[in-house]
Amino acid sequence: MYRSLYSNFNSVSGKLYIVPTPIGNLADITLRAINALKHADLILAEDTRTTAFLLKHLQIEKPLRSYHQHNEHKILDELVAQLGSGSNIALVSDAGTPGISDPGFLLLRQAIAQGVSIITLPGPTAFVPALLNSGLPCNEFSFYGFLPQKKGRLTKLKALATEQKTFILYESPYRLLKLLAELKQHLGAGRKASVSRELTKLFEENIRGTLEELETYFATKAIKGEIVVVVEGVKNQDHDGSDK
């Protein structure tokens, strides 16, 4: 039997709702996510302007508060106290699922430690469609999110050279060419990969090829949108870089 859309809200308070939001196409919002946003006492948003646009589209009016990497430590205790006093709080990021390369983990951990009920909704996240679109093996995969920009980056790149599973990275459009060049240097020019950008949007693009081919392709393009890079694991390569 299906549960009522409203069953979680009947005579229940003091819950933290983790609410995924569309990564591009607003039609990807779920009925359950809309319901959670409608019933929240407060919505925590990575960027209140982005979330305000979504709420206006959904015709939802709720108090908004900024929650991002620069203030999450400062307001953590206050938010947990609100949850403890009976407030229902919905946490969203700009796009996708909070906590997946976005703010959210600290609040989740602290809420769990304080015995607050956590309701995590399923919904959009960029790496799943990118992985499937890549055509690379997806029965096993590793997700690394954004690589460190300075300290630890070289160590991580060297480790990726021996990663056996298909692996997934996020990247800014402004740093994509740098990432492809570094991956080519450490993994080899012939390693297969794909780059997905503007997922679910009008100009969605999924480009597949070797790291060298991808670098050449994007070197001549104006790169826009959030980027997901999916790379073949070393176990699918033989010594000359071809498929086993």
Residue, then its C-alpha position, 0 to 999 in steps of 0.5 A: m500500500y502506498r503511504s499518503l503524501y501527507s503521512n509524515f506531517n500528521s502530528v509529527s514535528g521536529k524533523l529535518y527533511i533533506v529535499p533534492t531539487p532539480i539539477g536543471n529541468l524544473a519538471d524533475i521536482t517530485l510530489r513528495a519534495i513539493n509537499a515537504l517544502k510546503h509543510a516546512d517551518l523553515i527552508l535552509a538554502e545554499d543560495t536563497r535567490t536560487t531557491a526563491f526562484l524555485l519556490k515562486h515557480l511552485q507557488i510556495e511561500k516559506p521563510l528562507r535562511s542561508y545555509h552554506q559552507h561559510n556559515e554552517h559551523k556558526i549556525l549549526d547549534e541554533l538550527v539543531a535547537q530549533l529542530g529540538s523545539g519542534s520545528n520542521i526544517a527542509l534543507v535544499s541545495d542550489a541543485g541536486t541532493p544536499g550533502i552530495s558535494d554540497p552543504g548538509f553533512l554537518l547538519l545531518r551529523q549533528a541532528i543525528a547525534q541529538g536524536v533528531s528524526i531525519i527524512t531523506l527524500p529521493g530525487p535528482t543528483a547529477f552523477v547518476p544520469a552522467l554515469l549512465n550516459s557515459g556508456l562506461p561500466c556502471n555495475e561498480f563505480s566510485f564518486y569523488g566529487f570535486l578534487p582538492q584545488k591545491k593541497g592533496r590534488l596531486t596525491k588524489l590524481k596519482a591515486l585515480a591512476t590506479e582506480q579500478k572502477t569507473f569513477i566520477l568527478y564534478e568540475s567547474p566549467y572554468r577548470l574543465l580543461k585543466l582537469l582533462a589535461e591533468l587526467k591525461q597526464h596521470l592516466g594516459a591520453g587513451r583512457k576513455a571518459s565522458v563529459s556531461r554538462e547542462l544535464t536535463k536542460l535544453f542544451e544538454e551535452n554528453i561527449r564521449g571519447t579518450l581523454e585526449e579527444l575530450e581535451t581537444y574538443f573542449a579546447t575550441k568550445a565556450i564551456k558553460g554549465e556544471i560539469v560531470v566527468v566520468v572516467e574508465g577504471v584501470k581494470n578495463q584497460d590493457h597495457d596499451g590502453s585498449d579495452k580488455 
